[in-house]
Amino acid sequence: MAVEYVSQVTLTVNGQEITDFKSVAEGERELRKKVKLMNSQGLLKTTPDYKVTVEYVVPKSAAEFDFDEVEDGTLTIDLGNDTKILYTGVATMKVGEAKYDGENETTKSIELGATGRKLS
């Protein structure tokens, strides 16, 4: 199995593109739940709940992006091998604490929710 490396993460909101991300992590998705039946168990398909966490790098010389206003955005994770993961209907769920370490850039953990996900 080949190792995949993410080459670019882009959040598009109202025509503006934000690419100042250090890392991205896709949350787990529950696709089915076990249900008890009369004499056995079955599986019930569920509506997936999409979550993505990004580490936003706060710019030193420009204004910080306002994640409080993100609604109906698009997050594209480019894997660099002509494969992209596209999240639609993206909105901010949580804005985490700023991390200052004195040696590297300042980052914030941003949790995003989405209504759709597709691989292209």
ChimeraX attribute file (.defattr): number of C-alpha atoms within 10 A of each C-alpha:
attribute: neighborCount
match mode: 1-to-1
recipient: residues
	/A:1	3
	/A:2	4
	/A:3	4
	/A:4	10
	/A:5	10
	/A:6	14
	/A:7	10
	/A:8	17
	/A:9	21
	/A:10	17
	/A:11	19
	/A:12	17
	/A:13	18
	/A:14	10
	/A:15	8
	/A:16	9
	/A:17	14
	/A:18	14
	/A:19	13
	/A:20	18
	/A:21	19
	/A:22	15
	/A:23	14
	/A:24	18
	/A:25	11
	/A:26	12
	/A:27	14
	/A:28	11
	/A:29	12
	/A:30	12
	/A:31	12
	/A:32	13
	/A:33	11
	/A:34	10
	/A:35	10
	/A:36	10
	/A:37	9
	/A:38	6
	/A:39	6
	/A:40	7
	/A:41	10
	/A:42	12
	/A:43	12
	/A:44	10
	/A:45	10
	/A:46	11
	/A:47	10
	/A:48	15
	/A:49	15
	/A:50	19
	/A:51	20
	/A:52	19
	/A:53	19
	/A:54	19
	/A:55	19
	/A:56	25
	/A:57	21
	/A:58	18
	/A:59	13
	/A:60	9
	/A:61	6
	/A:62	7
	/A:63	8
	/A:64	11
	/A:65	14
	/A:66	8
	/A:67	16
	/A:68	11
	/A:69	10
	/A:70	19
	/A:71	17
	/A:72	17
	/A:73	21
	/A:74	22
	/A:75	24
	/A:76	20
	/A:77	19
	/A:78	18
	/A:79	15
	/A:80	12
	/A:81	10
	/A:82	7
	/A:83	13
	/A:84	17
	/A:85	14
	/A:86	17
	/A:87	23
	/A:88	18
	/A:89	17
	/A:90	24
	/A:91	22
	/A:92	20
	/A:93	18
	/A:94	14
	/A:95	16
	/A:96	13
	/A:97	10
	/A:98	14
	/A:99	14
	/A:100	11
	/A:101	9
	/A:102	7
	/A:103	6
	/A:104	9
	/A:105	14
	/A:106	16
	/A:107	21
	/A:108	18
	/A:109	20
	/A:110	19
	/A:111	21
	/A:112	25
	/A:113	21
	/A:114	23
	/A:115	15
	/A:116	14
	/A:117	18
	/A:118	10
	/A:119	10
	/A:120	9
